[in-house]
Amino acid sequence: MSSSFIQSTGSASAGAGFNILFEHILNAILNVSRKNTIFNSTFQRLEQTLRSMAPAIKKIDSYNRDFDRPEEIDGLKAILQKGAELVEKAAKIKRYDVMRKPMYSRKLLKLEDKLKRYNTTVLQLHQVADGKEILFEVKQLSNQVRQMSMGAAAAGYGYSGGSFGAAPMLKVVPVGLEIPLRELKKKMVNDEVPFLVLSAPGGCGKTTLATAFCHDAEVKVRYEDNIIYITVSKAANLLTIAQNIFQRLGRRVPGFQSEEDAVNKLECLIKDMDGKPTLLVLDDVWSGSEYILEKLYFKMTNYQVLVTSRDEFKSFGSTYKLQTLSDTDAMELFRQSAFPQEGNSYKPDQEVLEKIVKSCKGFPLLISVVGKSLLRKPAVEWRKRAKECSKTASFLENSEVLDCLQKSVDALDNKQSIKECYMDLGLFPEDRRIPAPALIEMWVELHGLDEDDASYNLYELSFRNLVDLVVIRKDGSEDDGFHNEDFVTQHDLLRDLAIRQSNSASFQIAERLFVEITGNIFPKWWTESTEKVFKAKLLAITTDENFSSSWRDIHAPEVEVLVLNFKAQAYGLPKFIERMQNLKVLIVTNHGLCPADVSDIHHVASLPNLKRIRLENTLIPPNFLPSIASGTIQKLSLFMCSVGQAFSNVILQPNSFPDLEGIDIDYCSDLMELPVWFFNLAQLKNLSITNCQSLSVLPEELGNLVTLEVLRLGSCIELSELPESIGNLVGLRILDISYCASIKKLPEQVGELCNLRKLYMIECDRCEIPISVAQLGNLEKVVGDEETANSWEIYKTDIPGLKITKHKQVSLDWLH
C-alpha cells in the first residue's frame, strides 16, 4: 500500500466508508494468500479473524461518529505494534528456510489468537470498537501484508534480508582482542579494504576475532544485515560454498551447470543487494584454496571479503597478522579457565603459575584447555605440569601445539571413559556440527555407559574446552536426557589431536579407523590389504560428491560403530557391512542440501547385534523398514529425512520390531500421519516426533502404546489435538507439547495420566486446560510460557508438589 494511502487512512475518522477500507484489507490478504504459500493457512485464519470483526465495523459506519476512549485501545495498540514487527520479520522468510518457518508460524498463530481474544472481550463487550484503533490496525497490517506479497513475488535472486547468514555467537567475552579488533575495524570499516586475510597459526583466535568483528556495533552499522559468514574448511569446494551462501541468505539454491555458472549467479546475488555494503567472511581457508578466493572476489563497490587462514595468501593484497596474547592477557585468560569464581580450587605459587602460562606461548586455545585441565587439581599435579612445561620449545609449531594439548587430554579422568569419548570425535567431518544424540547413542553401546553417563561426558568435554556444546532448549528438558536439538563443534586442532592419537597404531590393529576418500581414490593401505583382517571397533568413512559408491572390500569383523559421512544425491551402502557381525550402531549422514536416495539397505538386514540406526538427510526407501523389522533394533532415529514412501506404502507384521524401545523423528517435513505399525510396538518407551510441520493428527490407536514413558511432540505446528485415548498411557512420565500452537485444548483424559511427572507446554497459551488435571497427583513440574504457566497456578492447591516454571524465549542465533 502506498505511503500516501497510509497517511490518509491514519488521519481518517471512524465514519462512513470505513467498511470499504476494511474490505480492501481483506482483499490484500487474499492476494498474498494466492502468491505466498509459505504462511497460506495462517493468512486464511487471519482473514477469518478480521471478517469476524466486520459486524462491529459496519456499526461504526452506521453510527458515523468519532470515538475517543484511548484508555480502551492501549491493549490493542500494543498487540498491533508487536504484530507489525512480527509480520515484517516473517516477510523475509523464504520457503526453503525450514528452520525458522515453524517459529514464525507459531508467532503468527499467537497474533491471530490475541486478535480473536480482543475481538471477543472488547469489540463484543462494548458492541462497537473504537474507530481509531481499528484504523491503526488496518493501516499497519495492510502495509505489512502488501510488503509480504511483494517479497513473495520477488523470487529469484533478490536479497532476502534478515541475519540468517550472520556470524555465530560468541560464547564468552574475548580476552586480549581489543587492539586487534580496533585495527581490524580500521582496515575494513574506515579504510574499506576490499580483500583482507586475517592470518595466524592454528589456535591463535582467528575465528574468535572474526566473530567478534561481525558482532561489533560499528560493524553492524556499516553492513547491517549484509554479513555472510561461511566456514570453508580443508576440503573446500566452490559449488558447495556457493550453495551455502544462497542457503545462508534464505534463498532457493539454484541448479549450477558448472563452477562458472555458480560464480555468475553469486555475482548477480551480490549485485541485487541494493548497493548496500556487503561483507563475505570466509573462515578457516586452507592453503591451496587460491582458486576459490579468486572466484569469490567480485571487484565491485561496497563488496568486501574477510578471510581467516593459517596462510597469508600474499597475492591477494592486504594481510593482518594476529599476534598471540601478551603475558598479561594470557594470565587473565588462564585465571578465568583455572580459577572459577565459585568453588574451592588450589592456587599454586606465582612461579609455578607463570611457568605454566608462559609454556602456552600466548595461544588462547592452549591456555583455555590447559587451564581447565588443571581446575581443582591437587598441588602435585600443578608441579608436575610445571616441570613438563620447562621442556617446551620457545616457539610452538603445529605439532608442538598438539603435544601441549595432548597433556591436557592425558589429564582427563577416565573413570567414565571420557578420554575414549574425546578420541571418538575424529569420526565426524571437519567443521561440521555433530548431533549430540549421535554421540550419546554411540558411547552407550561402544563404552558400556548408560545415557546419563554419556551425557555427563559430553558436558565434561565442553567444560574442559575440548568441544563446544550448543544446548538449544534450556527449559529443563536436557535434564530428562532430551538432546535432539543440541550439537557439538570442535576446533580443527582438537580434532587433529583425536585423529593423531587414534592413528598412532598401525591401521590393521588400530581401535579406530578414520578414512577420507576423495573421488574414488581409496587409501593405499586399504587397496593393498584386501585379505587382511582389521581389528577396529570404530570405523568412520567420509566420501565427497564425486564418489560413485563403487566400494572396495574391507574385512573388519570387530567393528561395533560404523559412521558413514557423504555428500551426494544417491549413495549405496557397502556390501562389506554384511560381515560386520558385531555392529551395534550405524550412523549414515548426508551433508548435501537435499535428502539423498540411499540404496542397498538390505546389507544391514541380517546383522544380529545391530541396536541403533541413525539416518540424517536421506530419502528412506520403501524396503528399509521391512529389512530391519525382524532384527534387534532398539533405537531408530530419523533426522531431516523424507519418510513418506517408507511409512505410507509399507505394511509390517504385528510382531515387527520386537525390541524397539525408542523412536526419534525430527524435521521430517513430509510426515503427515503415523503408520499403523507404530501402535503395535509392544516395548516402545520413548516416542519423540518433533519439528514435523505436516503432522496434523494422532490417531486413537496411540492409546495402545501402554509401555510408553516419554512422549515428545514439540514444534509440530499443525497438530490440532491429542487423542482421548492418551488416558490409557498410565506409564507416561513426560509429556512435551511445546510450540504445538494449533492445539486448542487438552482432552479430559489427560487427568488419567497417574504417573505423569513433567509436562512441557511452552508457547501453548492457546491451549485450554481441563479441570481433570487436578487429578495429576504425581505431577512435579510444568514448564510453559508466562501465560500458560499462570493458567496452572490455580491447580497448585490440588497438586501440592507442583512446581511451575516460566520459560523465557531462547536465542536462535545457533541457526546461523
Buried (B, 14 or more C-beta within 10 A) or exposed (E): BEEEBBEEBEEBBBBEEBBEBBBBBBEBBBBBBEBBEBBEBBBEBBBEBBBBBEEBBBBBBEBEEEBEEEEBBEBBBEBBEBBBEBBBBBBBBBBBBEBBBBBBBBBBBBBBBBBBBBBEEBBBEEEBBBBBBBBBBBBBBBBBBBBBBBBBEEEEBBBBBBBBBBBBEEEEEBBBBEEBBEEBBEBBBEEEBBBBBBBBBBBBBBBBBBBBBBBBEEBBEBBEBBBBBBBBBBBBBBBBBBBBBBBBBBBEBBEBEEBEBBBEBBBEBBBEBEEEBBBBBBBBBBEEBEEBBEBBBBEEEBBBBBBBBBBBBEEBEEBBEBEBBEEEBBBBBBBBBBBEEEEEEBEBEEEBBBBBBBBBBBBBBBBBBBBBBBBEBEEEBBBBBBEBBEEBEEEBEEEEBBBBBEBBBEBBEEEBBBBBBBBBBBBBBBBBBBBBBBBBBBBBBBBEBEBEBBBBBBEBBBEBBBBBBBBBBEBBBBEBBBBBBBBBBBBBBBBBBBBBBBBEEEBBEBEBBBBBBEEBEBBEBBEEBEEBEBBBBBBBBBBBBEBEBEBBEBEBBBBBBBBBBBBBEEBBBBEBBBBBEBBBBBBBBBBBBEBBBBBBBBBBBBBEBBBBBBBBBBBBBBBBBBBBBBBBBBBBBBBBBBBBBBBEEBEBEEEBBEEBBBBBBBBBBBBBBBBBBBBBBBEBBBBBBBBBBBBBEBBEBBBBBEBBBBBBBBBBBBBEBBBBBBBBBEBBBBBBBBBBBBBEEBBEBBBBBBBBBBBBBBBBBBBEBBEBBBBBEEBBBBBBBEEBBEBBEEBEEBBEEBEBEBBEEBEEBBBB
